[in-house]
Amino acid sequence: MYDVIVVGAGPIGSFIASRLAELGYRVIVLEQKEGVGENVCCTGIISVECFNTFNLDATILREMSSAKFFAPCGEFIRLERGTPQAYIIDRASLDKSLRERAQRHSANYLFSASVVTVTPETDCVSATVDYHGKQRTFTAQAIILACGSNTRLPEKLGLGKITNFAFGAQAEVDTDIDEVEVHFDQNLSPGFFGWLVPTNHDKGLAGLLVPNAPALYLKNFLHHLRAQGKIASTEAEMKFGTIPLSTLPRTYGDRIIAVGDAAGQVKPTTGGGIYYGLLCVDIAAECLHQAFLANDFSAARLSSYDKQWRAKLNRELQSGYRVQRLYKKLSNRRIDYLFRVAQDNGIPRLIAEWPDFSFDWHGPFIAKVLKSLAIAAPLQPITRLSKHGN
């Protein structure tokens, strides 16, 4: 029997496996894919703060100190900081390095192992997997769900379900741009945004978040970029992902903890989940460590994890949810107007010079931008602007 079963070998699953194995616990990671870093829909943008705080190791393709934000009309605002704010990494290399770190601490991995059922029992928890057409069962003192948001395991275990999602779609393209681009257009990516991110060797990643039909919207976005001469071709292999925009009602149960995308620990403004997930891993690992010391894996004991991570992230999450809902209501005409107001009133420079700017903590940044817009534009509340047409 193991001490801990981890479901999912993404960055969050491998990171918590490493933390617990380093503490001396016997850990096995069950992953339904054949290996780590496969078929991932991720831009690979990680803040310098996150990279250094968690001592991450990955192939850095580019440093990012600036970006262009495009309005529907084609005009753009360029934001630049004096120092790199983020790294554009090879995401597969991050997954691989975190797996190797966990394995160095003696964590075990089993690939091609799709978890079919999880059963909490009085003295253990069991996980039955489909492994190459045969069923195998593993037991442990506790189980961690780090398997992303596209699973019904939490719901089956009584943790509820995430009720709000966006769909991500992305493709590698040929491009000669040298700066990250973010595109706001309610026709191209309604309620969300698109991106074009340079990687290396005249390659880049083009993608978007949308409420539905991700393949169709990505195809249209690629044609849009091709018409502007920003990519060489619209022919590209598409990858897709599901982005949670709400959290699980409960992220704990008897012998169970959910972390990362599986718990909804994702930035609502960008869809990024690595930083929030890693922060919550620290909390989850310490709570499980205390549970082992007390030999108590009850929901009552593990509820402290839920309370702690929500106390840390809830204000930031709620701020992001509100802004995301507000943006959905804006027409393209009003988005263009807000871009012009921001440009004419020096708001990009204000952001660039703001000493407390954080790539990962968006709440204060959002509040400052909205306050600056409100001062600069003597207009009706933004919530009313959305009622006007395109």
Secondary structure, 3 states (H helix, E strand, C coil): CEEEEEECCCHHHHHHHHHHHHCCCCEEEECCCCCCCCCCCCCCEEEHHHHHHCCCCCCEEEEECEEEEECCCCCEEEEECCCCCEEEECHHHHHHHHHHHHHHCCCEEECCEEEEEEEECCCCEEEEEEECCEEEEEEEEEEEECCCCCCCHHHHCCCCCCCCEEEEEEEEEECCCCCEEEECCCCCCCCCCEEEEECCCCEEEEEEEECCCHHHHHHHHHHHHHHCCCCCCCCCCEEEEEEECCCCCCCEECCEEECHHHHCCCCCCCCCCHHHHHHHHHHHHHHHHHHHHHCCCCHHHHHHHHHHHHHHHHHHHHHHHHHHHHHHHCCHHHHHHHHHHHHHCCHHHHHHHCCCCCCCCHHHHHHHHHHHHHHHCCCCCHHHHCCCCC
